[in-house]
Amino acid sequence: MPLQEATEKESLNFNQLCTFESFEEVWSHYGYKSGFKDVIEREFSRTKGITYLDHAGTTLYPESLVREFYQDISRNVYGNPHSHNPSSRLTHDTVEHVRYRILQHFNTTPDKYSVIFTSGCTAALKLVAESFPWSPPTAMEPASQFCYLTDNHTSVVGIRGVTSALGVVSLPVSPEEIEARARDVAQSECSSCQTPHLFCYPAQSNFSGRKYSLGYVRGIQARKLYPACDSQGRWFVLLDAASFASCSPLDLQEHPADFVPFSFYKMFGFPTGLGALLVRNDTAALLRKAYFGGGTAAAYLAGENYYVPTPNIANRFEDGTVSFLNVIALNHSFDTLHKLTGGMDKVQLHTFGLARYTYMLLSSLCHGNGQPVAQIYSDSEFENPSTQGAILNFNLTDCHGQIVGYSQVDKLASLFNIHVRTGCFCNTGACQIFLGTTNQDVKSNLQAGHVCGDDVDLVDGRPTGSVRVSFGYMSTFRDCQNFLNFVVECFVEKPVEVDQVKLDRLKSNTSSKGSSQCLITMLTNGKHKHIDNGEHASTDPVVNEYGGKAITKEAKSLGKAQYLTNIYIYPIKSCAAFEVTDWPVCPLGLLHDRGWMVVNGNGVCLNQKREPRLCLIHPQIYLPSNTLLLQASGMDTISVPLENHNEPHQSHGVCQSKLCGDRVQTVDCGDEAASWLSEFLGQPCRLIRQSPDFIRNMKKGHEKGVSSTALSLVNEAQYLMINHASVDLLQRHITSRQESSDHQPLNIHELVSRFRANLVISGLEPFEEDDWSHLIIGNTHFQVAGRCGRCQMIGVDQNTGAKTKEPLLSLSAYRKGKGWCVEFSDGPYPMTRYLTFYWVDCICNVRVIDLRLEVTFGVYLVHQSLDGSNATLSVGAPVMSQWSG
């Protein structure tokens, strides 16, 4: 057979092997949805004609991520989070929400870990090096040990530069030693020695992609593995997740490493220059910090060596202002990743499949004389994604078995627009292990002129580095195909041969087909039933708890004072009120009051100060049908189940949000509600509800002896009550102030709606409620938890969403004359009252207890006891009050 015919035949055989059909024979988890190809073309159109295989260096960002981030920062004003103005509070709240998302991504909570933002993984490692409580040797205890796996990144080994000057022992550990030298520690060896030691290892080697057992974390902490089993003291674990986190899920609840550094650009491609250090809160108290920058101090003196760090762990170690716009970008990074892939479990399977297939063909590829084409540096044969990541490291060889320099491979790959990484990848330890380079070889290579990062790939015919290809969640089979075809075309001596025995053996590995068990199936919520716009509709409904026939307000006219005149619930925080005549009381307050809230695209709670149009959304609750209706002008009515017993939505399940300084666990209500809200408000929004198994305790009122009380998504307390007599007085005050202006005075109903109270009573005297300590409404006993401080939110017209200056201006002016807190020291009992300066000057024996302006209106209540499980509040119920003192 002529040579040309043989070459064409062999090439044809290889091309038949390198097909998507052959890939599907050995791996079934490709892509994330049926439109994967369309997603790649839409989100990564800039990579057309490029084969990008350096995802371990940095992965690529989708175009929608950058667009959404741009729209975010174009739409919102983000100020310095260290300030307290509205734009700064928005930044602060968004940054805090991102911290929670990061912890959620690693399956842990703020109770267990703190997120410290850094400029990258290296900065996070440097922070640990400089703050770990290293101990020099003493007469009673040995010195601390800094132990690290030899297969570690330079930035980990570099901790040695800090420890060497402190008398700390540095101990490199080979991967084989951890388990081979493990032993059970006798009970007698568990002494009281408290010397702190640090063991560092990568969850995944950035050189070979080997995944080290995450069980090492607990094994080292418990002193069951080497080197911890040989040394007394307290052992801490630093788990370098920079390489691992890019394509694999990390569960810190199962593997609670003390320190976890990583960089976000390796996970998302954008933003760059931002990383984080996750620190176990139990460990953080041991860390020491010398330098202190802006935002890290609780107090310090410029003229004296006095400094007290802030108690917040993250603030203590984040010197100066964090890169808050980059942090805000992470919100969109997480959103886009989940939208495109469905989660890290699927990313792991997709990327591993591509790496495994490339390994199978490259390791089986031979020159025409039978010599292997590649020398692959791996501890596995890519059997399972739990032990091998999406990294393939190798050197190509010629038909004589000689190494082809990596620089030559890199230059030729560039001609084919194939992007790979070459060198030692800042991992000298792994490079030495796989290349067989001795310590003396490294020193000799330096003398020969080779330094890290140059293109001197061979010294005396021996390689100084290798070639690395790595895959990301947007990598495709075409990338594998282009790379393998490039190797065949440029480096294989024809005719192309394939080691069929090896290839069949690799194909026969069943772990790849069995990897379906690695995939965590997530069920989505069912689509919410659409309700016709006319169903249950009412312009101003007043219904009973059973969803019965609506009645008008006039039908419930009330007589004397000291009665409950109105009951309002606010199912969705900051949306319109839902007025009822009687309603069940539950442990959190009125049933379903503030059970939901709207969050923006960054997961930050929206209120009327940020989005006044929320007041135009009218939620209605119908208990018999277990539905929450959303209504707004110009929109179809939709329904949301009050209690969703299905699994959380796949992309937006259980999450953490921040509300009034509290962490709250919430559940997303699905895409239909999110689309409805986004369309009406003109910005990306989602509807979330408080998780039914989450308990949020009230912080207000402890100084009054109010016991810890469970809350819904309210701001301060279970109930807000106002007095109709106080509203009447304020309304007259507003009218008198506006007599000389063209403004239309607020009527009583409008003014009541501004204060968004749950309970309105008809009191005897204006503002008498300010001095109540307890009251009884019907058969339900309440304790007053404090007065409600007011802000510009009461200026939002609840009928139009327009922002006005009233009633805040009139309330402030009224309180300025009436609102200085003083206490009588004579009389039958002390009493706090509102007095003017004139009265203070003329009354004897008056002691000022707190000279501050009280711009308050209404009081917070908590129920003290419920009369059985069927407690109900009803309009018309009598109100009995008790004064303070």
Secondary structure, DSSP 8 states (H G I E B T S, - for coil): --HHHHHHHHHHHHHHHSSHHHHHHH----SSSTTHHHHHHHH-GGGTT-EE-BTTT-----HHHHHHHHHHHHHS----TTS-SHHHHHHHHHHHHHHHHHHHHTT--TTTEEEEEESSHHHHHHHHHHHS------SSS---EEEEESS--HHHHTTHHHHGGGT-EEEEE-TTHHHHT-----GGG--S---EEEEEEESB-TTT-BB--TTHHHHHHTT-STTGGGS-SEEEEEEE-TTGGGTS---TTTS--SEEEEESHHHHS-S-S-EEEEEEHHHHTT-------TT-EEEEETTTTEEEE-S-HHHHHS-S---HHHHHHHHHHHHHHHHHHS-HHHHHHHHHHHHHHHHHHHHHEE-TTS-BSEEE--SS-S--TTTB-SEEEEEEB-TTS-B--HHHHHHHHHHTTEE-EEE-TT-HHHHHHHHT--HHHHHHHHHTT--TTSS--EETTEES-EEEEE--TT--HHHHHHHHHHHHHHH--SS-EE-HHHHHHHHT-TTTGGGGGGS----------B--TTTT--SS-EE-TT------GGGG---SSSBEEEEEE-SBTTS--EEESEEEEETTEETTTT-EEEEETTS-B--TTT-GGGGG-EEEEETTTTEEEEE-TTS--EEEESS--S---SSS-EEEEEETTEEEEEEE--HHHHHHHHHHHTS-EEEEEE-TT--EE--TTGGGT----EE-S-SSSSEEEEEHHHHHHHHHHHHHHTTTSS-----HHHHHHHTT-SEEE--SSTTGGGGEEEEEETTEEEEEEEEEE--GGGGB-TTT--B-STTHHHHHHHHHHH-EEEEE-SSSS-EEEEE-HHHHHH-SSEEEEEEEE--EEEEEEEEEE-SSTT-EEETT-BEEEEE--
